[in-house]
Amino acid sequence: MAGGWWAKAQVGGMLLALLGWVSSCVTTFVPLWKNLNLDLNELEVWNMGLWQVCITQEEGVVECQAHGSFLALPPELRISRLLMCLSNGLGLLGCLLTALGLEGWRTCEDKPERKRRLLLAGGVALGVAGITTLVPVSWVAYDTVLDFWDETVPDIVPRWEFGEATFLGWFAGAFLAAGGLLLACSARSMGTTAPPAPACHQAPAARGLAGGHHLHPKNADLVI
């Protein structure tokens, strides 16, 4: 039963981690962190990401322009770039370490302790990747809410709203964190419930001879 639980937890954690890592990479590079609809020109929709700003027109034409300077960006976008790139790197590292430590792979089969450590390290890396995804996405969303309800800005000024990448980033961070937690728990269970080594028992006859027991005289006559 324990071995089956390990296998199911490892497979489920690996699938969640892969899904979260792919979603995090998509969130990093798509220009859909913020949306802006202009009341004066409803035929255009502005989308902002960490790397560029795009304008989508009614005819389906999309024009994108990269941000001019990294230092000119707001603090939340600058730090979000760094954290999302760090998350993508940690997610990839965690998936590789986890793959080497999975129970069904033949790598390091003769070294179960090393496999357990690889699996635990991969789970920790994936958990940190989930946190470094949730932090920038939540920070940008928080600033978007503050700007939307800013009373000092006139009502006629268009306001930025949540983009699709915001929700995708939340799901990605949750999947990475959940996958890393499952993998780390399965690794700790492998180490704490290792099967005990079989004990060596001595044959009854051997124990009798070793203890100095002698044959009964009656039995000795029968032998003679």
Accessible surface in RSA format (square Angstrom, percent):
REM  Atomic radii and reference values for relative SASA: ProtOr
REM  Chains: A
REM  Algorithm: Lee & Richards
REM  Probe-radius: 1.40
REM  Slices: 20
REM RES _ NUM      All-atoms   Total-Side   Main-Chain    Non-polar    All polar
REM                ABS   REL    ABS   REL    ABS   REL    ABS   REL    ABS   REL
RES MET A   1   213.89 110.8 163.46 108.2  50.43 120.1 132.69 112.8  81.21 107.6
RES ALA A   2    53.58  49.3  42.05  64.9  11.53  26.2  48.71  68.6   4.87  12.9
RES GLY A   3    40.74  50.2   0.00   N/A  40.74  50.2  28.69  78.7  12.05  27.0
RES GLY A   4    38.46  47.4   0.00   N/A  38.46  47.4  31.57  86.6   6.89  15.4
RES TRP A   5   122.90  49.3 118.07  57.2   4.82  11.3  91.95  49.0  30.94  50.2
RES TRP A   6    35.58  14.3  35.58  17.2   0.00   0.0  33.04  17.6   2.55   4.1
RES ALA A   7    43.37  39.9  41.46  64.0   1.91   4.4  43.31  61.0   0.06   0.2
RES LYS A   8   162.58  79.3 149.93  92.0  12.65  30.1  97.48  87.7  65.10  69.3
RES ALA A   9     9.66   8.9   3.13   4.8   6.54  14.9   9.09  12.8   0.58   1.5
RES GLN A  10     3.97   2.2   3.97   2.9   0.00   0.0   1.48   3.1   2.50   1.9
RES VAL A  11    89.56  58.9  87.33  79.1   2.22   5.4  89.53  77.8   0.03   0.1
RES GLY A  12    24.97  30.8   0.00   N/A  24.97  30.8  24.13  66.2   0.84   1.9
RES GLY A  13     0.00   0.0   0.00   N/A   0.00   0.0   0.00   0.0   0.00   0.0
RES MET A  14    26.17  13.6  26.17  17.3   0.00   0.0  26.17  22.2   0.00   0.0
RES LEU A  15   113.15  63.0 108.46  77.6   4.68  11.8 109.18  76.7   3.97  10.7
RES LEU A  16    52.04  29.0  51.60  36.9   0.44   1.1  52.00  36.5   0.04   0.1
RES ALA A  17     0.00   0.0   0.00   0.0   0.00   0.0   0.00   0.0   0.00   0.0
RES LEU A  18    72.72  40.5  72.63  52.0   0.10   0.2  72.72  51.1   0.00   0.0
RES LEU A  19    93.54  52.1  88.96  63.6   4.58  11.5  92.90  65.2   0.64   1.7
RES GLY A  20     0.00   0.0   0.00   N/A   0.00   0.0   0.00   0.0   0.00   0.0
RES TRP A  21    61.32  24.6  61.32  29.7   0.00   0.0  61.32  32.7   0.00   0.0
RES VAL A  22    78.40  51.6  77.45  70.1   0.95   2.3  78.37  68.1   0.03   0.1
RES SER A  23    12.89  10.9  10.66  14.2   2.23   5.1   2.36   5.0  10.53  14.8
RES SER A  24     0.22   0.2   0.22   0.3   0.00   0.0   0.22   0.5   0.00   0.0
RES CYS A  25    31.66  23.9  30.21  33.7   1.44   3.4  19.61  49.7  12.05  13.0
RES VAL A  26    65.98  43.4  60.51  54.8   5.47  13.2  65.89  57.3   0.09   0.2
RES THR A  27     0.11   0.1   0.11   0.1   0.00   0.0   0.11   0.2   0.00   0.0
RES THR A  28     0.02   0.0   0.00   0.0   0.02   0.1   0.00   0.0   0.02   0.0
RES PHE A  29   120.75  60.4 108.98  67.5  11.78  30.6 109.26  66.2  11.49  32.9
RES VAL A  30    39.59  26.1  37.65  34.1   1.94   4.7  39.04  33.9   0.55   1.5
RES PRO A  31    28.45  20.7  27.54  25.1   0.91   3.3  28.45  23.5   0.00   0.0
RES LEU A  32    56.79  31.6  56.79  40.6   0.00   0.0  56.79  39.9   0.00   0.0
RES TRP A  33     3.31   1.3   1.96   1.0   1.35   3.2   1.96   1.0   1.35   2.2
RES LYS A  34    15.10   7.4  15.10   9.3   0.00   0.0   1.11   1.0  13.99  14.9
RES ASN A  35    28.47  19.6  27.79  26.9   0.68   1.6   9.00  21.7  19.47  18.8
RES LEU A  36    19.62  10.9  18.84  13.5   0.78   2.0  19.62  13.8   0.00   0.0
RES ASN A  37    91.11  62.8  80.18  77.5  10.94  26.3  27.29  65.7  63.82  61.7
RES LEU A  38    40.58  22.6  39.67  28.4   0.91   2.3  39.73  27.9   0.85   2.3
RES ASP A  39   109.24  76.5  92.01  91.6  17.23  40.7  29.30  69.0  79.94  79.7
RES LEU A  40   185.00 103.0 150.04 107.3  34.96  87.9 153.06 107.5  31.95  86.0
RES ASN A  41    56.37  38.9  53.17  51.4   3.20   7.7  19.89  47.9  36.48  35.3
RES GLU A  42   142.05  81.6 114.77  86.8  27.29  65.0  38.37  74.2 103.68  84.7
RES LEU A  43    97.66  54.4  92.42  66.1   5.24  13.2  94.98  66.7   2.69   7.2
RES GLU A  44    39.49  22.7  38.86  29.4   0.63   1.5   2.63   5.1  36.86  30.1
RES VAL A  45    52.06  34.3  52.06  47.1   0.00   0.0  52.06  45.2   0.00   0.0
RES TRP A  46    78.36  31.4  78.36  37.9   0.00   0.0  78.36  41.8   0.00   0.0
RES ASN A  47    16.59  11.4  16.59  16.0   0.00   0.0   0.12   0.3  16.48  15.9
RES MET A  48    34.42  17.8  34.42  22.8   0.00   0.0  32.42  27.6   1.99   2.6
RES GLY A  49     0.81   1.0   0.00   N/A   0.81   1.0   0.75   2.1   0.06   0.1
RES LEU A  50     0.45   0.3   0.00   0.0   0.45   1.1   0.00   0.0   0.45   1.2
RES TRP A  51    81.45  32.7  77.98  37.7   3.47   8.1  77.99  41.6   3.46   5.6
RES GLN A  52    52.85  29.6  52.85  38.6   0.00   0.0   3.72   7.9  49.13  37.3
RES VAL A  53    30.40  20.0  28.11  25.5   2.28   5.5  28.11  24.4   2.28   6.2
RES CYS A  54     3.33   2.5   3.33   3.7   0.00   0.0   2.35   5.9   0.98   1.1
RES ILE A  55    38.01  21.6  37.94  28.3   0.08   0.2  37.94  27.3   0.08   0.2
RES THR A  56    42.71  30.4  41.71  42.3   1.00   2.4  35.40  47.5   7.31  11.1
RES GLN A  57    55.45  31.0  50.84  37.2   4.61  11.0   6.67  14.2  48.78  37.0
RES GLU A  58   120.68  69.3  89.21  67.5  31.47  74.9  40.02  77.4  80.66  65.9
RES GLU A  59   134.51  77.2  96.45  73.0  38.07  90.6  64.34 124.5  70.17  57.3
RES GLY A  60    53.09  65.5   0.00   N/A  53.09  65.5  30.76  84.4  22.33  50.0
RES VAL A  61    75.30  49.5  70.62  63.9   4.68  11.3  75.30  65.4   0.00   0.0
RES VAL A  62    84.04  55.3  55.70  50.4  28.33  68.3  55.70  48.4  28.33  76.8
RES GLU A  63    99.22  57.0  92.35  69.9   6.88  16.4  34.63  67.0  64.59  52.7
RES CYS A  64    65.96  49.9  29.30  32.7  36.66  86.2  15.07  38.2  50.89  54.9
RES GLN A  65   138.97  77.7 133.04  97.2   5.93  14.1  42.62  90.7  96.35  73.1
RES ALA A  66    69.81  64.2  54.25  83.7  15.56  35.4  54.25  76.4  15.56  41.2
RES HIS A  67    35.58  19.4  15.57  10.8  20.01  51.2   8.50   8.8  27.08  31.5
RES GLY A  68    85.97 106.0   0.00   N/A  85.97 106.0  42.81 117.5  43.16  96.7
RES SER A  69    53.81  45.5  45.37  60.5   8.45  19.5  33.47  71.3  20.34  28.5
RES PHE A  70    78.39  39.2  69.54  43.1   8.85  23.0  69.55  42.2   8.84  25.3
RES LEU A  71   138.82  77.3 123.41  88.3  15.42  38.8 123.57  86.8  15.25  41.0
RES ALA A  72    83.63  76.9  45.85  70.8  37.78  85.9  56.86  80.1  26.76  70.9
RES LEU A  73    14.79   8.2   9.73   7.0   5.06  12.7  10.24   7.2   4.55  12.2
RES PRO A  74    57.84  42.2  51.17  46.6   6.67  24.2  57.70  47.6   0.14   0.8
RES PRO A  75    72.74  53.0  72.07  65.7   0.67   2.4  72.74  60.1   0.00   0.0
RES GLU A  76    21.20  12.2  21.20  16.0   0.00   0.0   0.05   0.1  21.15  17.3
RES LEU A  77     4.46   2.5   4.46   3.2   0.00   0.0   4.46   3.1   0.00   0.0
RES ARG A  78    68.26  28.7  68.25  34.8   0.01   0.0   8.93  12.2  59.33  36.0
RES ILE A  79    70.98  40.4  70.98  52.9   0.00   0.0  70.98  51.1   0.00   0.0
RES SER A  80     0.00   0.0   0.00   0.0   0.00   0.0   0.00   0.0   0.00   0.0
RES ARG A  81    29.00  12.2  28.80  14.7   0.20   0.5   4.61   6.3  24.39  14.8
RES LEU A  82   112.73  62.8 106.99  76.5   5.75  14.4 108.50  76.2   4.23  11.4
RES LEU A  83    40.50  22.6  40.45  28.9   0.05   0.1  40.50  28.4   0.00   0.0
RES MET A  84     0.00   0.0   0.00   0.0   0.00   0.0   0.00   0.0   0.00   0.0
RES CYS A  85    58.77  44.5  47.83  53.3  10.95  25.7  26.98  68.4  31.80  34.3
RES LEU A  86    91.37  50.9  83.96  60.1   7.41  18.6  90.50  63.6   0.87   2.3
RES SER A  87     0.28   0.2   0.01   0.0   0.28   0.6   0.00   0.0   0.28   0.4
RES ASN A  88    19.34  13.3  17.82  17.2   1.52   3.7  14.86  35.8   4.48   4.3
RES GLY A  89    40.90  50.4   0.00   N/A  40.90  50.4  34.97  96.0   5.94  13.3
RES LEU A  90    37.76  21.0  36.82  26.3   0.94   2.4  37.02  26.0   0.74   2.0
RES GLY A  91     0.00   0.0   0.00   N/A   0.00   0.0   0.00   0.0   0.00   0.0
RES LEU A  92    82.39  45.9  82.39  58.9   0.00   0.0  82.39  57.9   0.00   0.0
RES LEU A  93    87.04  48.5  85.23  61.0   1.81   4.6  86.54  60.8   0.50   1.3
RES GLY A  94     0.00   0.0   0.00   N/A   0.00   0.0   0.00   0.0   0.00   0.0
RES CYS A  95     8.20   6.2   7.39   8.2   0.81   1.9   7.88  20.0   0.32   0.3
RES LEU A  96   103.21  57.5 102.18  73.1   1.03   2.6 102.39  71.9   0.83   2.2
RES LEU A  97    39.31  21.9  39.31  28.1   0.00   0.0  39.31  27.6   0.00   0.0
RES THR A  98     0.00   0.0   0.00   0.0   0.00   0.0   0.00   0.0   0.00   0.0
RES ALA A  99    17.56  16.1  17.56  27.1   0.00   0.0  17.56  24.7   0.00   0.0
RES LEU A 100    72.84  40.6  72.84  52.1   0.00   0.0  72.84  51.2   0.00   0.0
RES GLY A 101     0.00   0.0   0.00   N/A   0.00   0.0   0.00   0.0   0.00   0.0
RES LEU A 102    24.74  13.8  24.74  17.7   0.00   0.0  24.74  17.4   0.00   0.0
RES GLU A 103    83.63  48.0  69.33  52.4  14.30  34.0  28.09  54.3  55.53  45.3
RES GLY A 104    72.52  89.4   0.00   N/A  72.52  89.4  40.06 109.9  32.45  72.7
RES TRP A 105   131.30  52.7 126.49  61.2   4.81  11.3 114.52  61.1  16.79  27.2
RES ARG A 106   207.38  87.1 190.19  97.0  17.19  40.9  61.05  83.4 146.34  88.7
RES THR A 107    53.49  38.0  44.89  45.5   8.60  20.5  34.48  46.3  19.00  28.7
RES CYS A 108    30.47  23.1  17.68  19.7  12.80  30.1   4.83  12.2  25.64  27.6
RES GLU A 109   108.34  62.2  84.31  63.8  24.02  57.2  30.38  58.8  77.96  63.7
RES ASP A 110   121.56  85.2  87.83  87.4  33.73  79.8  51.13 120.3  70.43  70.2
RES LYS A 111    92.31  45.0  88.12  54.1   4.19  10.0  56.50  50.9  35.81  38.1
RES PRO A 112    91.54  66.7  89.39  81.5   2.15   7.8  90.30  74.6   1.24   7.7
RES GLU A 113    80.15  46.0  77.79  58.9   2.36   5.6  50.35  97.4  29.80  24.3
RES ARG A 114   119.42  50.1 115.84  59.1   3.58   8.5  30.21  41.3  89.21  54.1
RES LYS A 115    10.33   5.0  10.33   6.3   0.00   0.0  10.33   9.3   0.00   0.0
RES ARG A 116    49.19  20.7  49.19  25.1   0.00   0.0   4.81   6.6  44.39  26.9
RES ARG A 117   154.16  64.7 149.99  76.5   4.17   9.9  44.78  61.2 109.38  66.3
RES LEU A 118    37.50  20.9  37.07  26.5   0.43   1.1  37.41  26.3   0.08   0.2
RES LEU A 119     0.00   0.0   0.00   0.0   0.00   0.0   0.00   0.0   0.00   0.0
RES LEU A 120    50.19  28.0  50.19  35.9   0.00   0.0  50.19  35.2   0.00   0.0
RES ALA A 121    46.12  42.4  35.54  54.9  10.57  24.1  42.93  60.5   3.18   8.4
RES GLY A 122     0.00   0.0   0.00   N/A   0.00   0.0   0.00   0.0   0.00   0.0
RES GLY A 123     2.12   2.6   0.00   N/A   2.12   2.6   0.00   0.0   2.12   4.7
RES VAL A 124    84.14  55.4  77.98  70.6   6.16  14.8  83.72  72.7   0.41   1.1
RES ALA A 125    11.72  10.8   7.40  11.4   4.32   9.8  11.51  16.2   0.20   0.5
RES LEU A 126     0.00   0.0   0.00   0.0   0.00   0.0   0.00   0.0   0.00   0.0
RES GLY A 127    17.49  21.6   0.00   N/A  17.49  21.6  17.09  46.9   0.40   0.9
RES VAL A 128    63.67  41.9  63.34  57.3   0.33   0.8  63.34  55.0   0.33   0.9
RES ALA A 129     0.00   0.0   0.00   0.0   0.00   0.0   0.00   0.0   0.00   0.0
RES GLY A 130     0.00   0.0   0.00   N/A   0.00   0.0   0.00   0.0   0.00   0.0
RES ILE A 131   102.49  58.3 102.23  76.2   0.26   0.6 102.49  73.8   0.00   0.0
RES THR A 132    14.90  10.6  14.23  14.4   0.67   1.6  14.90  20.0   0.00   0.0
RES THR A 133     0.00   0.0   0.00   0.0   0.00   0.0   0.00   0.0   0.00   0.0
RES LEU A 134    55.91  31.1  55.72  39.9   0.19   0.5  55.89  39.3   0.02   0.0
RES VAL A 135    72.69  47.8  66.56  60.3   6.14  14.8  71.11  61.8   1.59   4.3
RES PRO A 136     0.03   0.0   0.03   0.0   0.00   0.0   0.03   0.0   0.00   0.0
RES VAL A 137     0.39   0.3   0.24   0.2   0.15   0.3   0.24   0.2   0.15   0.4
RES SER A 138    48.40  40.9  44.22  59.0   4.18   9.6  32.17  68.5  16.23  22.7
RES TRP A 139    80.62  32.4  75.52  36.6   5.10  12.0  65.10  34.7  15.52  25.2
RES VAL A 140     1.34   0.9   1.34   1.2   0.00   0.0   1.34   1.2   0.00   0.0
RES ALA A 141     5.22   4.8   5.02   7.7   0.21   0.5   5.22   7.3   0.00   0.0
RES TYR A 142   132.35  61.8 127.29  72.4   5.06  13.2  94.98  71.4  37.36  46.1
RES ASP A 143    25.27  17.7  24.79  24.7   0.49   1.1   8.29  19.5  16.98  16.9
RES THR A 144     3.89   2.8   3.52   3.6   0.38   0.9   2.91   3.9   0.98   1.5
RES VAL A 145    63.09  41.5  61.48  55.7   1.61   3.9  63.09  54.8   0.00   0.0
RES LEU A 146    91.29  50.8  83.50  59.7   7.79  19.6  85.10  59.8   6.19  16.6
RES ASP A 147    78.02  54.7  74.50  74.1   3.53   8.3  21.97  51.7  56.05  55.9
RES PHE A 148    68.46  34.3  63.83  39.5   4.63  12.1  64.14  38.9   4.32  12.4
RES TRP A 149   180.08  72.3 163.86  79.3  16.22  38.1 148.94  79.4  31.13  50.5
RES ASP A 150    51.30  35.9  43.70  43.5   7.60  18.0  11.64  27.4  39.66  39.6
RES GLU A 151   171.20  98.3 136.05 102.9  35.15  83.7  56.68 109.6 114.53  93.5
RES THR A 152   120.15  85.5  86.79  88.0  33.36  79.5  84.08 112.9  36.07  54.5
RES VAL A 153    44.80  29.5  40.87  37.0   3.93   9.5  41.96  36.5   2.83   7.7
RES PRO A 154    80.23  58.5  67.97  62.0  12.27  44.6  80.08  66.1   0.16   1.0
RES ASP A 155   136.17  95.4 108.27 107.8  27.90  66.0  36.36  85.6  99.81  99.5
RES ILE A 156   153.65  87.4 130.93  97.5  22.73  54.8 137.87  99.3  15.78  42.8
RES VAL A 157    61.61  40.5  58.07  52.6   3.54   8.5  59.67  51.8   1.94   5.3
RES PRO A 158    49.37  36.0  32.19  29.3  17.18  62.5  39.14  32.3  10.23  63.6
RES ARG A 159    46.46  19.5  34.47  17.6  12.00  28.6  25.01  34.2  21.45  13.0
RES TRP A 160    58.36  23.4  55.41  26.8   2.95   6.9  33.60  17.9  24.75  40.2
RES GLU A 161    91.18  52.4  87.86  66.5   3.32   7.9  21.75  42.1  69.44  56.7
RES PHE A 162    68.58  34.3  52.55  32.5  16.04  41.7  52.66  31.9  15.92  45.6
RES GLY A 163     0.71   0.9   0.00   N/A   0.71   0.9   0.71   1.9   0.00   0.0
RES GLU A 164   105.74  60.7  99.92  75.6   5.82  13.9  60.58 117.2  45.16  36.9
RES ALA A 165     1.38   1.3   0.00   0.0   1.38   3.1   1.27   1.8   0.11   0.3
RES THR A 166     1.92   1.4   1.82   1.8   0.10   0.2   0.63   0.9   1.28   1.9
RES PHE A 167    98.79  49.4  98.37  60.9   0.42   1.1  98.79  59.9   0.00   0.0
RES LEU A 168    60.89  33.9  58.22  41.6   2.67   6.7  59.99  42.1   0.90   2.4
RES GLY A 169     0.00   0.0   0.00   N/A   0.00   0.0   0.00   0.0   0.00   0.0
RES TRP A 170    79.62  31.9  77.10  37.3   2.52   5.9  72.85  38.8   6.76  11.0
RES PHE A 171   123.27  61.7 122.28  75.7   1.00   2.6 123.19  74.7   0.08   0.2
RES ALA A 172     0.00   0.0   0.00   0.0   0.00   0.0   0.00   0.0   0.00   0.0
RES GLY A 173     0.00   0.0   0.00   N/A   0.00   0.0   0.00   0.0   0.00   0.0
RES ALA A 174    49.76  45.8  42.97  66.3   6.79  15.5  46.95  66.1   2.81   7.5
RES PHE A 175    58.75  29.4  58.75  36.4   0.00   0.0  58.75  35.6   0.00   0.0
RES LEU A 176     0.26   0.1   0.26   0.2   0.00   0.0   0.26   0.2   0.00   0.0
RES ALA A 177    34.36  31.6  30.54  47.1   3.82   8.7  30.78  43.3   3.58   9.5
RES ALA A 178    42.16  38.8  35.66  55.0   6.50  14.8  40.95  57.7   1.21   3.2
RES GLY A 179     0.00   0.0   0.00   N/A   0.00   0.0   0.00   0.0   0.00   0.0
RES GLY A 180     1.16   1.4   0.00   N/A   1.16   1.4   0.81   2.2   0.35   0.8
RES LEU A 181   118.91  66.2 114.07  81.6   4.84  12.2 117.74  82.7   1.17   3.1
RES LEU A 182    65.41  36.4  65.09  46.6   0.32   0.8  65.36  45.9   0.05   0.1
RES LEU A 183     0.00   0.0   0.00   0.0   0.00   0.0   0.00   0.0   0.00   0.0
RES ALA A 184    16.97  15.6  16.97  26.2   0.00   0.0  16.97  23.9   0.00   0.0
RES CYS A 185    53.08  40.2  50.77  56.6   2.31   5.4  13.65  34.6  39.43  42.5
RES SER A 186     0.00   0.0   0.00   0.0   0.00   0.0   0.00   0.0   0.00   0.0
RES ALA A 187     0.00   0.0   0.00   0.0   0.00   0.0   0.00   0.0   0.00   0.0
RES ARG A 188   148.24  62.2 146.77  74.8   1.47   3.5  37.07  50.7 111.17  67.4
RES SER A 189    30.01  25.4  27.06  36.1   2.95   6.8  10.42  22.2  19.59  27.4
RES MET A 190    22.70  11.8  14.07   9.3   8.63  20.5  14.08  12.0   8.62  11.4
RES GLY A 191    36.18  44.6   0.00   N/A  36.18  44.6  11.59  31.8  24.58  55.1
RES THR A 192   106.34  75.6  70.31  71.3  36.03  85.9  68.30  91.7  38.04  57.5
RES THR A 193    75.48  53.7  55.65  56.4  19.82  47.2  63.49  85.3  11.99  18.1
RES ALA A 194    67.97  62.5  46.92  72.4  21.05  47.9  48.24  67.9  19.72  52.2
RES PRO A 195   117.83  85.9  95.44  87.0  22.39  81.4 100.79  83.2  17.04 105.9
RES PRO A 196   125.31  91.3 100.93  92.0  24.39  88.6 111.34  91.9  13.97  86.9
RES ALA A 197    91.11  83.8  61.52  94.9  29.59  67.3  67.13  94.5  23.98  63.5
RES PRO A 198   126.64  92.3 101.91  92.9  24.73  89.9 113.18  93.4  13.46  83.7
RES ALA A 199    77.41  71.2  48.85  75.4  28.56  65.0  57.28  80.7  20.13  53.3
RES CYS A 200   133.55 101.0  97.56 108.8  35.99  84.6  41.36 104.8  92.19  99.4
RES HIS A 201   162.12  88.6 126.06  87.6  36.05  92.2  89.16  91.9  72.96  84.9
RES GLN A 202   101.02  56.5  86.65  63.3  14.37  34.2  32.82  69.9  68.20  51.7
RES ALA A 203    58.67  53.9  46.18  71.3  12.48  28.4  52.87  74.4   5.80  15.4
RES PRO A 204   100.21  73.0  91.92  83.8   8.29  30.1  92.29  76.2   7.92  49.2
RES ALA A 205    76.07  69.9  61.10  94.3  14.97  34.0  73.08 102.9   2.99   7.9
RES ALA A 206    40.67  37.4  32.80  50.6   7.87  17.9  37.94  53.4   2.73   7.2
RES ARG A 207   125.97  52.9 117.30  59.8   8.67  20.6  47.50  64.9  78.48  47.6
RES GLY A 208    22.55  27.8   0.00   N/A  22.55  27.8  22.19  60.9   0.36   0.8
RES LEU A 209   145.42  81.0 126.34  90.4  19.08  48.0 127.10  89.3  18.31  49.3
RES ALA A 210    81.30  74.8  39.31  60.7  41.99  95.5  51.43  72.4  29.87  79.1
RES GLY A 211    56.78  70.0   0.00   N/A  56.78  70.0  29.14  80.0  27.64  61.9
RES GLY A 212    45.23  55.8   0.00   N/A  45.23  55.8  33.11  90.9  12.11  27.1
RES HIS A 213   135.96  74.3 119.23  82.9  16.74  42.8  76.57  78.9  59.40  69.1
RES HIS A 214   171.91  94.0 138.81  96.5  33.10  84.7  99.60 102.6  72.31  84.1
RES LEU A 215   132.43  73.8 111.25  79.6  21.18  53.3 113.26  79.5  19.17  51.6
RES HIS A 216   110.31  60.3 102.33  71.1   7.97  20.4  74.93  77.2  35.37  41.2
RES PRO A 217    94.80  69.1  89.95  82.0   4.85  17.6  94.71  78.2   0.10   0.6
RES LYS A 218   142.87  69.7 137.83  84.6   5.03  12.0  84.38  75.9  58.49  62.3
RES ASN A 219    71.17  49.1  70.43  68.1   0.74   1.8  13.07  31.5  58.10  56.2
RES ALA A 220    33.80  31.1  31.90  49.2   1.90   4.3  33.47  47.1   0.33   0.9
RES ASP A 221   103.11  72.2  88.46  88.1  14.65  34.6  29.75  70.0  73.36  73.2
RES LEU A 222   142.35  79.3 114.24  81.7  28.11  70.7 117.52  82.5  24.83  66.8
RES VAL A 223   116.39  76.6  87.03  78.8  29.36  70.7  93.99  81.7  22.40  60.8
RES ILE A 224   176.00 100.2 120.12  89.5  55.87 134.7 137.68  99.1  38.32 104.0
END  Absolute sums over single chains surface
CHAIN  1 A    13897.2      11730.9       2166.3       9691.6       4205.7
END  Absolute sums over all chains
TOTAL         13897.2      11730.9       2166.3       9691.6       4205.7
